[in-house]
Amino acid sequence: MRARRTAAALSLAAATALTGLAAPATASAHQQQPLFPSGTSTTADGRTHLTDAHGRVVQLRGFNVDKYAEVTEADLRAAAAQGFTLVRVAISWNRLEPTRGRLDPAELARLHRVLDWAEKYRLLALVDFHQDVYGPKFGGGDRGIPLWATRDDGLPFEADPDDWFAGYYQPAVQAAFTHLYDDADLRRWQADFYTRLARELRGHGSLLGYDLFNEPSGPIPGDPTDPAVLVAASAALERDRLPAMYRRLIAAVRQVDSRSWLFVEPTVLVGLGVPTELPPFADPRSGADRIGYAPHFYDTAVEAGKDWDPSGGFVENYTAAVTAYPRAHRLPVIVGEWGPPSARTPGNRELVRRQTAAMSAFAEGWAMWYWCRGNGGYCALDPQGLPAPGHEPAFAPYARALAGTPQDETFRDGAYALTFTAGGRTAGGSGGWTEITLPATAYPSGAKVTVSGARASVLDVEQPRDGRAGTARVLLPQARPGTVVTVRITGR
């Protein structure tokens, strides 16, 4: 065994000399820092990929945290152990700034702890400025937009206990959003909050960036139960008030932070197959833009409690609606939320499988809703911390760093296949290591890795064990740019 390890080390050293990338000497050394995407590359099909400092394509996978209960270090340690690289952290303007002009020290310290834990376990954090039905004034608990920034003109609000989302259609909520978009003092206070928070968090090793405003809504002139009225209201919001807000918030963050990625969201009607009307956004940072697109991926019928019907065309309609905007403006896509209320039913189980397959073709990352243990609901884990029934496709192997241009990535019945075009030593196609996550739940007895298409390859396989994900690292030191390579992984 010792002789074999020595030979492997010599082989890795020789291959490293050809690429200029450091070899992963040990698993612990390789896991020191999150895999931060520093740039992008756009392929011939118009898709814009996130890339790291070596030009490798970066793919991020993970979960939403900190909405229903405060996330713990154990939560983030477990997510990393399962092979994930991203957490979308729901924060609350109300909790961080309960009194105008002063960030709450305890809440800010707690957020710093969450980011510290994320960095410790090599996770990237996407900070989500979260709101549901505006804020606490309208039954949103203590999360959302503060009471001191809520102006509803004394209009009525009646909560629907059977449909929380219907609160957006209430006159008081629509008035509050309108004031937030239109009133000069509210606009100034909101931008100031973003600047002060970004100043506190800037440069943190785990900070990927900011999802600038969760599920934006606004005024609906007319009957909100009329689909045509909703579509018209959404289009008007995305053409005028919402982009004006995003420009203010982009400028607010960029005053103090030029490193982070900034993601814009469309309205939720994209889930109905309605393309966004958002315009492009300029990034004032020096260098290449770091602006991304963060739509959500929900079927409204499933959210209302129905089992998914594959014949309805939801996944196909959504994909068609969501891909045109980022391809037109060269934006990387991270799906900020997706997943059914329960994946235990036959239709919803198939929905999870179809969604993961679809996102692998258009998104550079995703955060499923939601990281928690339970016997149903949105919880992605069962009470023992294993993938909940129906959620298994979200726990599949994936290439978190790819030295080339991806073509296809599939996983079914324990068989994983990655096909990509090997790149040169330029951005978007570094000739370095391809890293594939090997979840222990997919390969409980270990994994076997084979490579075809390349003239030579070096493998460094860290097997999954003790419930922790492993990693397959593939180096192709003699593969010419343009070579089509396929990596296959099966269980032992």
N, C-alpha and C positions, 0 to 999 in steps of 0.2 A: 504493500500500500504506500509506503514512504517513497519508493522508487517511482511509482506512478505519479504521485503528487509532484515530485521534482520534475518529471518530464512535462507534466501539464504546466508547471510554472515557467519552464523554459519556452514552451510553445506560446504561452500568453505573452511573454516578454518579447519574443521575436515578432509576433503579430502586432504588438503595440508599437514597435519601432516603425512599422510600415504606415501606421495611421497617425501617430502623434498624440493619441488619446491614452490617458492613464489606464492601466489595467486595474480591475477591481481586485486588489490583493486579498481582501477578506470581505465577508458579507457585512460585518459591522462597519468597516471603513467605507464601504460603498454606500451605506445608508445614512451618512452624516447630515446631508442637506436635502431639502425638498428640490424636486426637479423643476426649476423655474423656467418658464418659456420667455426668452428674451427677444424673439422676433417672429416673423411669419414667412411662409413661402406659399405661392399660389400655383397650383398645378394646371395642366392644360384644360381640365374640365371646369375650371373657374373656382374650385374649392380652395379656401385659404386655410392653411395649417399653422398651428403653433409650432415654433421651433426653439430648441435650446441653444446654448452658446456654441455648440459644435455643429449646428445646422440640422440636428436630428429632429424628426417630427415627434412632437410630444402629444400624448393622449392622456387625458385626466378622467378618472372615474371616482365617484364617491357619493356622499349622502348629505342631506340637509340635517342640521343639528340646531339645538338651542331654541326651539319654538315652544314645544309643549312642556319641556323640563330643561333645567340647566344642564348643559353638557358637562361631563366629568372627564378626568384624565383617563379613566378606564375605558370610556366610550371611544376616545380617539386612539388609544393603544389597540383596542380591539379592531377598529376600522383599518388601521395600518396593518395589523396582523393578517387580516383577510386579503390584503393586497391592494387596498384603495389608496389613492393619492390626493384626494380632494375632499374638503368639507365646505359646505355653504353655510355660513354662520349667520343666523337671523339676529339682527340687532334692532333695538327700538329707540327711536328719537326720544320718545317720552321717558324711557328709563334712563337714558344717558344724559338728558337735559330736562329734568322735571321742572326746573326753574330757569327761565330764560337768561342766557348769558353765562351759565355755569355748568360745566360738565360734572356729573356726579362722581366723586372720587372712587367710591366702592364699586360702582358699575364699570367704570373705566378700568380699574384694577382687575376686575373679573375678566373683562375682555382681553386684557394683556395676558392673563394666565391661560386663557383658551388658545391664544396664538402661540404662546410658549410651548404648550403641550403639543400643538400641531407641528411646530418645528422639531421638537424632540423626536416625534415619530415620523418625520419626513412627509408630512402632509402639507399641502397648500390650502390656504383659507381664502375663500371668496366671501367678503363681508357684504351681507345683503341688508340694505335699508328696507326693513320689512314693515308692511302695513296690511291689515285686513279691515275692510269697511272703514277706512280712514284712521280710526284710533279709539281711545278709551271712551270718548263721548258717545260712541255708538255701539257699545257692548264688546269692544275688542280687548277687554282685560286691561293690563297695564302696558300693552304694546301698541306701537303705531305712532301717530302724530300727537304731540302734547295738547292738553286742554287749552293751554295759553295760545296755541296756534290753530285753534278750531273756531271758525265763524260760520254758523249755520243759519243766520238771519231769522232765528226763531221759527223756522219751518218744521213741519212734523217729521217724526221718525217713529216707525213702528217695526220692531224686529219680528222676523218670521222664524219661529223656533224650528221649523222644518226645512228652512232654506236660508242659511246665513248669507249666501251670496246675494240674495234679493235685497239686502240692505243697501247695496250700491245704487239701487233704483229709487231709494227714498229721497224726497226733496231736500231734507236737511243735509244728507251726505253729499248730494250733488252740489249744493251751495258751498259746503266746506271745501271741496276740491276746487271749485271755481275761484274762491278767494285765495287758495294756496297758489294757484297759477297766476292770478291777476293782481293781487294786492302787493304794492311795492315793499311794504314793511315785512310781510310774510316771506316774500321772495328773498329779501336781504337776510332775514333771520335764518332761513333754511340754508342758504349758501354759507353763512357764517358758521353754522353747526358743522357742515361738511368739511370746511377748511380746518376748523379746530380739531375735529376727530382725525382727519388725515394727517395733521401735524403730529398728533400723539402716536399714530401707528406707523408712520412712514419708515421705510427701510427695514421693517421686521422681516426676518428670514422666511417666515411662512406666508407672508401676505402676498397672495396673487393679485388682489385688487378689489374692486367694488362693483356690485350690482346696484346701480344707482337708484332704482325705485321699483319696489315690488308691485307687480300687477297694477299698473296705472289705470285709473278710471277718471271720469269727469262728468260734465253736464250731459244730459240726454233730453234734447228738446222733442217732446212727444211721448208717445206710449212706449215704455221700455219693453213691453211684451211683444211688440211688433219687430220681427227680425230686421226688416228694412230700416227701421228707425235706429236700432242698435248699430247696424253697419255704418249708417251715415254719421252717427255720433262718434263712433270709433275713428272713422276716417278724418273727421274734422279735428278731433283731439290730436291725432298723430301728425296732421299737417301743420298745426299751429301751436297750441298751448304746450303740448308735451315736448316737442323738440326745443322750444324756448327754455323749458325747465332743464332739459338735459344739457343744453349749452351752458346755462348758468352753473350747473353742478360740475360739469367737466372743468370749467374755468376755476371753480372754487377749490377742487381737489388739486388741480395743477399749480395753484399758487404755492403749494408746499411739497408736492409729491410728483416727481416726473417718472418714477419707476413703475408704479402700479398699472395694471390693466383696468380699464373702465368699460363696463358692459351696460348697454341700453336694452330695455325690454319693450316689446310691442304691447298692445292691449291683449286681453285674453281671447279676443275673437279669432286670433290665429288658430286656436284650437278648433274652430268651426270651419277651417279651411279658407279664411278670409286673409288675403295677403296684406301685410302692413303697408301703411302710407307714410312711414317715417322717412325723412330725408337723410342724406349722408351727414356725418359729423366730422368736423376737423379737430385734430388733436394739437393743442398749443405747445406740447413738449418738444424739446430739441431732439431731432432724429426721427426715426420711423414712428408712425402712429401706433398706439396701444389701445385701440378701441375695439370692442367685440360686441357680439349680439347674443342675448340670453333669453330666448323665448321659453315658454312653458309648454308642456306636451300632455294635455289632459283631454279626455273624451268626456263631454258634459253628461252624456247619458250614463256612463259608468260612475261619474261623480254623484249622480242622483240615485245610485243604488242598483242600476241594472247590470246584468252580466254582459260582457262585450259581445257584439255581433260582428263577426268578421266580414259579413256581406255588406256592411254599411260603408266601407271604403274609408274609414276614419284615418288610418295610418297613411294611405296613399294621398288622400286629400290634404292632410296636414303637411306631409313632406313636400308636396307641390307648392303649398302656400308659404312654407317657412324658408325655402332654400333660395328663392330668387333675390331677396333683399341682400343677404350677406354675400352672395356671389357677385351681384352688381357693384357692391362697394368694397369688396375684398376684406371682409370681416371674418375672423374666426368665430365659431359658434360653440357656446357652452349652454346646454339645456339646463336651466336653473332648477326646474321642478318637473317631475313626471312620476307616474306610478298609480295604480288603482287603489281604492280604499281597501280592497281585499283581493289577493291573487289566488285564493283557494278555489274559486269557481272555474269551470272549464274555459269559458270565454276569456275571463280576465287572466288566467294562466297563459293562454295563447297571446293575449295582448302584450304581456311583459316580454314574451319572446319576440314578437313582431317589433315592438318598440326598440329593444336593444339592437336588433338587426338593422332597423332603419337608421338609428342614430350613428351606427358605425360607418354609414355611408355619407353622412352630412355634418356630423358634429365632432369637434375636437375634444369634447368633454361633456360630462353630465353629472348631475347631483340628483339622485333619486329621493323621493319623499316617502320614508323618513327613517333615520337610524334610531331604532328602539327595539326592545324586546316585548313580545306579546303574543296573544293567541288570536290574531286577526287584526283588522283595521289596517292602517298604513304601515305598521311595524314590519320592517324587512327581516327581522330576526325572530326566531321562536324563543320561548322562555329559556332555552339552554344556550342561546347565542349563535345558533346555526341558521343558515338561510331558511326563512319561513317558506312553507309550501307555496309554490308558484313563483317565488322570487329567485329561483336558482339561476336563470339567465343573467341576472345582474351580478352574479358572483363568478363569472366566467373568466378564463385567461384573457389577457389583452396585451398588446405591445405598448408599453408606456413610453418607450423611446425607440424610434425607428430610423435606421440609417438608410433612408431611401424614400421613395414615393409609394404610399400604400395603394394596393389594388383591391384586395379582398381580405376579409378577416371573419372567420366563422367558427362556431363551437356548437357541437351537438353530440349528445350521447358519449361524452368523454373525449371526442376527437376534435382537436383544435388545428386550424390551418390558417396560416398567414402568407399571403402572396404579395410581394412588393418588387419594385424596380430599384435595383441597387443604384446608389448615387455616387458622384465623385466627392471631392473634398471641398464642396462649396455649400453655402447656406441652402437648406432644403434637401440636401442629399449627402451628408457627411459619410465618409467611408468607415465610420467608427462602429461602436457596439450597438446592436439592437437588443433591447431589454424587454423580456416578456414575463409578465407576472404569472405565477403558477399557484393558484389558490389551493389550500389544503383540502377544502371541501370538494374540489373538482378532482384532485389527485391524492386521495388519502394514503395510497401505497407508493407514491412517488410517480415521476413522469419520465417518459422516454422521448428524446428530442432528435429529429432527423432533419437534414437540410438537403434540398435538391436544387439544381440549376446553377449553383456556383462551382467554380473550379476548385476552390479550397475554402475551408471554413474552420473556425476554432470555436468550440463550445465551452462554456463555463456554467454548469448547471448546479444551482443551489437547490436541493430538493426540498419540497414542503415537508414540514415535520412538526410535531407537537402542536398542531392546530394553526401553525403560522405558514403564510404563503412563502414559496420559494421564488427563484428567478432563473430563467434561462437567458444567458447572454451569448449572442451569436456574433462572431466577427468574420468578415469576408475580405481578407487582405488582398486577394488576387481577383476579386470580381470586378469586371469592367463596368463603368457606368452604363446603365441601360439594361444590364443583365436581369432577367426575371428570376427571382428567387422564391422558393416556397419552404416555409418552416412548418413541420408537422409535429404535433405533440399528442401523445397518447399515454394512458395510465400503464403502470407496470403490472 
